Amino acid sequence: MKKLLTLLFISFTFSVFAQTEKGKQFVGGSADISVSYTGKNSGFNLGVSPSYGVFVVRGLVVGVRYTFGISSAKNYDNTKKEYTTTTTFSSSIGPILRCYIGKKQLKGIIVFNPNYLTSVTLRKTNVSGNNGFNIYGSAGIAYFLNDHLSLETSLYTSATGYLKVLPTLRIGVSVGLFVFLDKKKKEEALPVAP
């Protein structure tokens, strides 16, 4: 068992050479979750963001990112002496640029992603929808477990604006798992029949 664990550790640790080469593809995503409290008011946010891209040059990915999010706010109304809850479902899509910096197993990463947004908001008395725009940027680190898998964490900022609504700025931490695929599979030679 010790030999198997040692072999797995060595394969994860030392097989990191060509993760960010031109022509490689990546598939992955990130998730973020946050909770906020202000006096009697509280808020909850959950977002999932799958991504796909291709390395156009070493270390630079061009791709697309889709995000789905749920947020809920519970606010206390002092005049009515009751809580009101607002739940919003949002989705966005847009191009993504990812830049990996470094040649080691631990690389720096910078991400830029503008998005078109749609949202549906549910309140006790009505349902409404809105369109908007979002700009997402992050900086962090990517730890390559091997040639095909990285664990990434970053500090992000996101500015969101909807029609007739004041813009919102969010700052948070994101964690993601990304898979790197070769665009061209190496063909194996077939055995020749005797």
BALOBA-1460 file (C-alpha; in Angstrom, 3 decimals):
// residues 194
<rec num="1" residu="m" x="0.000" y="0.000" z="0.000"/>
<rec num="2" residu="k" x="2.855" y="2.381" z="0.823"/>
<rec num="3" residu="k" x="4.396" y="1.734" z="-2.599"/>
<rec num="4" residu="l" x="1.090" y="2.541" z="-4.338"/>
<rec num="5" residu="l" x="0.640" y="5.796" z="-2.372"/>
<rec num="6" residu="t" x="4.249" y="6.786" z="-3.092"/>
<rec num="7" residu="l" x="3.774" y="6.081" z="-6.810"/>
<rec num="8" residu="l" x="0.568" y="8.165" z="-6.915"/>
<rec num="9" residu="f" x="2.271" y="11.028" z="-5.079"/>
<rec num="10" residu="i" x="5.222" y="10.984" z="-7.485"/>
<rec num="11" residu="s" x="2.947" y="10.911" z="-10.539"/>
<rec num="12" residu="f" x="0.924" y="13.872" z="-9.211"/>
<rec num="13" residu="t" x="4.003" y="15.819" z="-8.177"/>
<rec num="14" residu="f" x="6.489" y="15.363" z="-10.990"/>
<rec num="15" residu="s" x="4.501" y="14.902" z="-14.213"/>
<rec num="16" residu="v" x="3.894" y="18.606" z="-14.766"/>
<rec num="17" residu="f" x="5.537" y="19.854" z="-17.953"/>
<rec num="18" residu="a" x="3.133" y="20.717" z="-20.791"/>
<rec num="19" residu="q" x="-0.164" y="21.755" z="-19.223"/>
<rec num="20" residu="t" x="-0.464" y="25.157" z="-20.894"/>
<rec num="21" residu="e" x="0.853" y="24.422" z="-24.409"/>
<rec num="22" residu="k" x="-0.748" y="25.905" z="-27.541"/>
<rec num="23" residu="g" x="-3.636" y="23.742" z="-28.806"/>
<rec num="24" residu="k" x="-4.530" y="22.200" z="-25.447"/>
<rec num="25" residu="q" x="-8.114" y="22.575" z="-24.246"/>
<rec num="26" residu="f" x="-9.476" y="23.038" z="-20.771"/>
<rec num="27" residu="v" x="-12.818" y="22.242" z="-19.220"/>
<rec num="28" residu="g" x="-13.671" y="23.156" z="-15.687"/>
<rec num="29" residu="g" x="-15.476" y="25.460" z="-13.432"/>
<rec num="30" residu="s" x="-15.634" y="27.240" z="-10.182"/>
<rec num="31" residu="a" x="-18.142" y="27.805" z="-7.454"/>
<rec num="32" residu="d" x="-18.520" y="30.522" z="-4.903"/>
<rec num="33" residu="i" x="-20.717" y="30.869" z="-1.895"/>
<rec num="34" residu="s" x="-21.171" y="33.810" z="0.438"/>
<rec num="35" residu="v" x="-23.341" y="34.849" z="3.357"/>
<rec num="36" residu="s" x="-23.822" y="38.391" z="4.660"/>
<rec num="37" residu="y" x="-25.367" y="39.846" z="7.819"/>
<rec num="38" residu="t" x="-26.258" y="43.464" z="8.578"/>
<rec num="39" residu="g" x="-28.220" y="43.874" z="11.795"/>
<rec num="40" residu="k" x="-31.433" y="41.856" z="11.352"/>
<rec num="41" residu="n" x="-30.895" y="41.576" z="7.572"/>
<rec num="42" residu="s" x="-29.129" y="38.661" z="5.918"/>
<rec num="43" residu="g" x="-28.140" y="37.563" z="2.451"/>
<rec num="44" residu="f" x="-27.013" y="34.395" z="0.716"/>
<rec num="45" residu="n" x="-25.287" y="33.934" z="-2.675"/>
<rec num="46" residu="l" x="-24.394" y="30.757" z="-4.585"/>
<rec num="47" residu="g" x="-22.834" y="30.703" z="-8.050"/>
<rec num="48" residu="v" x="-21.608" y="27.955" z="-10.383"/>
<rec num="49" residu="s" x="-19.470" y="28.816" z="-13.425"/>
<rec num="50" residu="p" x="-18.454" y="26.130" z="-15.950"/>
<rec num="51" residu="s" x="-15.851" y="27.185" z="-18.528"/>
<rec num="52" residu="y" x="-14.373" y="25.881" z="-21.771"/>
<rec num="53" residu="g" x="-11.381" y="27.220" z="-23.705"/>
<rec num="54" residu="v" x="-8.416" y="26.578" z="-25.959"/>
<rec num="55" residu="f" x="-4.804" y="27.698" z="-25.488"/>
<rec num="56" residu="v" x="-4.099" y="30.005" z="-28.453"/>
<rec num="57" residu="v" x="-0.488" y="30.479" z="-27.342"/>
<rec num="58" residu="r" x="1.435" y="29.024" z="-24.415"/>
<rec num="59" residu="g" x="-0.248" y="30.187" z="-21.209"/>
<rec num="60" residu="l" x="-3.146" y="32.131" z="-22.812"/>
<rec num="61" residu="v" x="-6.653" y="30.664" z="-23.041"/>
<rec num="62" residu="v" x="-9.557" y="32.062" z="-25.058"/>
<rec num="63" residu="g" x="-12.938" y="30.532" z="-24.311"/>
<rec num="64" residu="v" x="-16.443" y="30.937" z="-22.981"/>
<rec num="65" residu="r" x="-17.885" y="30.978" z="-19.457"/>
<rec num="66" residu="y" x="-21.479" y="30.424" z="-18.335"/>
<rec num="67" residu="t" x="-22.608" y="31.334" z="-14.828"/>
<rec num="68" residu="f" x="-25.745" y="30.401" z="-12.938"/>
<rec num="69" residu="g" x="-26.452" y="32.014" z="-9.593"/>
<rec num="70" residu="i" x="-29.016" y="32.136" z="-6.822"/>
<rec num="71" residu="s" x="-29.163" y="34.914" z="-4.275"/>
<rec num="72" residu="s" x="-31.565" y="35.513" z="-1.462"/>
<rec num="73" residu="a" x="-32.005" y="38.526" z="0.808"/>
<rec num="74" residu="k" x="-34.016" y="38.581" z="4.020"/>
<rec num="75" residu="n" x="-34.723" y="42.138" z="5.190"/>
<rec num="76" residu="y" x="-36.552" y="43.250" z="8.325"/>
<rec num="77" residu="d" x="-39.205" y="45.958" z="7.872"/>
<rec num="78" residu="n" x="-39.392" y="47.984" z="11.120"/>
<rec num="79" residu="t" x="-42.735" y="49.591" z="10.234"/>
<rec num="80" residu="k" x="-44.523" y="46.282" z="9.534"/>
<rec num="81" residu="k" x="-42.481" y="44.301" z="12.086"/>
<rec num="82" residu="e" x="-41.917" y="41.480" z="9.606"/>
<rec num="83" residu="y" x="-39.263" y="40.022" z="7.291"/>
<rec num="84" residu="t" x="-39.499" y="40.224" z="3.509"/>
<rec num="85" residu="t" x="-37.594" y="37.772" z="1.342"/>
<rec num="86" residu="t" x="-36.336" y="38.407" z="-2.174"/>
<rec num="87" residu="t" x="-34.879" y="35.565" z="-4.262"/>
<rec num="88" residu="t" x="-33.066" y="36.155" z="-7.550"/>
<rec num="89" residu="f" x="-32.044" y="33.601" z="-10.187"/>
<rec num="90" residu="s" x="-29.464" y="34.890" z="-12.641"/>
<rec num="91" residu="s" x="-27.521" y="33.555" z="-15.600"/>
<rec num="92" residu="s" x="-24.769" y="35.042" z="-17.718"/>
<rec num="93" residu="i" x="-22.596" y="34.125" z="-20.663"/>
<rec num="94" residu="g" x="-19.521" y="35.719" z="-22.177"/>
<rec num="95" residu="p" x="-15.995" y="35.298" z="-23.516"/>
<rec num="96" residu="i" x="-13.167" y="34.535" z="-21.137"/>
<rec num="97" residu="l" x="-9.439" y="35.206" z="-21.220"/>
<rec num="98" residu="r" x="-7.199" y="33.234" z="-18.840"/>
<rec num="99" residu="c" x="-3.466" y="33.796" z="-18.501"/>
<rec num="100" residu="y" x="-1.205" y="31.299" z="-16.703"/>
<rec num="101" residu="i" x="2.114" y="32.751" z="-15.528"/>
<rec num="102" residu="g" x="5.121" y="30.559" z="-14.753"/>
<rec num="103" residu="k" x="6.649" y="27.248" z="-15.745"/>
<rec num="104" residu="k" x="6.424" y="25.400" z="-12.453"/>
<rec num="105" residu="q" x="3.751" y="23.241" z="-10.857"/>
<rec num="106" residu="l" x="2.384" y="26.307" z="-9.050"/>
<rec num="107" residu="k" x="1.436" y="29.052" z="-11.510"/>
<rec num="108" residu="g" x="-0.061" y="32.502" z="-11.206"/>
<rec num="109" residu="i" x="-3.369" y="33.038" z="-12.998"/>
<rec num="110" residu="i" x="-5.237" y="36.124" z="-14.194"/>
<rec num="111" residu="v" x="-8.810" y="35.956" z="-15.572"/>
<rec num="112" residu="f" x="-10.959" y="38.539" z="-17.374"/>
<rec num="113" residu="n" x="-14.589" y="37.853" z="-18.308"/>
<rec num="114" residu="p" x="-17.293" y="40.303" z="-19.517"/>
<rec num="115" residu="n" x="-20.840" y="38.853" z="-19.491"/>
<rec num="116" residu="y" x="-24.377" y="39.513" z="-20.666"/>
<rec num="117" residu="l" x="-26.826" y="38.914" z="-17.783"/>
<rec num="118" residu="t" x="-30.451" y="37.999" z="-17.342"/>
<rec num="119" residu="s" x="-32.258" y="37.650" z="-14.025"/>
<rec num="120" residu="v" x="-35.625" y="36.760" z="-12.540"/>
<rec num="121" residu="t" x="-36.518" y="38.122" z="-9.103"/>
<rec num="122" residu="l" x="-39.226" y="36.608" z="-6.893"/>
<rec num="123" residu="r" x="-40.894" y="38.683" z="-4.197"/>
<rec num="124" residu="k" x="-43.922" y="38.016" z="-2.043"/>
<rec num="125" residu="t" x="-46.120" y="40.192" z="-4.251"/>
<rec num="126" residu="n" x="-44.587" y="39.899" z="-7.736"/>
<rec num="127" residu="v" x="-42.114" y="38.375" z="-10.200"/>
<rec num="128" residu="s" x="-39.872" y="40.577" z="-12.351"/>
<rec num="129" residu="g" x="-37.057" y="40.134" z="-14.859"/>
<rec num="130" residu="n" x="-34.154" y="42.292" z="-15.948"/>
<rec num="131" residu="n" x="-31.133" y="42.329" z="-18.302"/>
<rec num="132" residu="g" x="-27.699" y="43.698" z="-17.583"/>
<rec num="133" residu="f" x="-23.947" y="43.438" z="-17.886"/>
<rec num="134" residu="n" x="-21.181" y="42.077" z="-15.684"/>
<rec num="135" residu="i" x="-17.398" y="42.397" z="-15.696"/>
<rec num="136" residu="y" x="-15.470" y="39.741" z="-13.767"/>
<rec num="137" residu="g" x="-11.749" y="39.756" z="-13.005"/>
<rec num="138" residu="s" x="-9.620" y="37.585" z="-10.763"/>
<rec num="139" residu="a" x="-6.030" y="36.873" z="-9.787"/>
<rec num="140" residu="g" x="-4.800" y="33.810" z="-7.974"/>
<rec num="141" residu="i" x="-2.836" y="30.586" z="-8.133"/>
<rec num="142" residu="a" x="-3.224" y="27.306" z="-9.987"/>
<rec num="143" residu="y" x="-1.691" y="24.162" z="-8.524"/>
<rec num="144" residu="f" x="-1.189" y="21.494" z="-11.204"/>
<rec num="145" residu="l" x="-1.736" y="18.063" z="-9.714"/>
<rec num="146" residu="n" x="-0.526" y="16.535" z="-13.013"/>
<rec num="147" residu="d" x="-0.518" y="17.390" z="-16.765"/>
<rec num="148" residu="h" x="-4.302" y="17.226" z="-16.955"/>
<rec num="149" residu="l" x="-5.672" y="18.565" z="-13.655"/>
<rec num="150" residu="s" x="-5.317" y="21.809" z="-11.699"/>
<rec num="151" residu="l" x="-6.836" y="23.135" z="-8.514"/>
<rec num="152" residu="e" x="-7.250" y="26.907" z="-8.634"/>
<rec num="153" residu="t" x="-8.097" y="29.520" z="-6.073"/>
<rec num="154" residu="s" x="-8.359" y="33.243" z="-6.636"/>
<rec num="155" residu="l" x="-9.502" y="36.557" z="-5.264"/>
<rec num="156" residu="y" x="-12.137" y="38.037" z="-7.562"/>
<rec num="157" residu="t" x="-14.036" y="41.234" z="-8.104"/>
<rec num="158" residu="s" x="-17.269" y="41.473" z="-10.037"/>
<rec num="159" residu="a" x="-19.149" y="44.609" z="-11.109"/>
<rec num="160" residu="t" x="-22.783" y="44.068" z="-12.114"/>
<rec num="161" residu="g" x="-25.253" y="46.541" z="-13.526"/>
<rec num="162" residu="y" x="-28.889" y="46.068" z="-14.518"/>
<rec num="163" residu="l" x="-31.233" y="48.465" z="-16.296"/>
<rec num="164" residu="k" x="-32.707" y="50.993" z="-13.824"/>
<rec num="165" residu="v" x="-30.847" y="49.421" z="-10.853"/>
<rec num="166" residu="l" x="-27.768" y="50.746" z="-9.054"/>
<rec num="167" residu="p" x="-24.594" y="48.742" z="-9.889"/>
<rec num="168" residu="t" x="-23.263" y="46.191" z="-7.414"/>
<rec num="169" residu="l" x="-19.603" y="45.462" z="-6.667"/>
<rec num="170" residu="r" x="-18.688" y="42.098" z="-5.133"/>
<rec num="171" residu="i" x="-15.332" y="40.885" z="-3.862"/>
<rec num="172" residu="g" x="-14.780" y="37.273" z="-2.893"/>
<rec num="173" residu="v" x="-12.763" y="34.073" z="-3.113"/>
<rec num="174" residu="s" x="-13.333" y="31.423" z="-5.763"/>
<rec num="175" residu="v" x="-12.118" y="27.806" z="-5.887"/>
<rec num="176" residu="g" x="-12.171" y="25.740" z="-9.087"/>
<rec num="177" residu="l" x="-11.051" y="22.449" z="-10.598"/>
<rec num="178" residu="f" x="-9.916" y="22.436" z="-14.237"/>
<rec num="179" residu="v" x="-9.160" y="19.593" z="-16.654"/>
<rec num="180" residu="f" x="-6.635" y="20.086" z="-19.479"/>
<rec num="181" residu="l" x="-7.111" y="17.990" z="-22.624"/>
<rec num="182" residu="d" x="-4.906" y="17.421" z="-25.660"/>
<rec num="183" residu="k" x="-6.570" y="18.598" z="-28.867"/>
<rec num="184" residu="k" x="-4.987" y="15.779" z="-30.851"/>
<rec num="185" residu="k" x="-4.972" y="12.301" z="-29.365"/>
<rec num="186" residu="k" x="-1.897" y="10.219" z="-30.005"/>
<rec num="187" residu="e" x="-2.791" y="7.184" z="-32.064"/>
<rec num="188" residu="e" x="-1.567" y="3.868" z="-30.797"/>
<rec num="189" residu="a" x="-0.237" y="1.337" z="-33.228"/>
<rec num="190" residu="l" x="-2.543" y="-1.637" z="-33.700"/>
<rec num="191" residu="p" x="-1.001" y="-5.085" z="-33.266"/>
<rec num="192" residu="v" x="-0.345" y="-6.901" z="-36.566"/>
<rec num="193" residu="a" x="-2.007" y="-10.290" z="-36.901"/>
<rec num="194" residu="p" x="0.460" y="-13.163" z="-37.622"/>
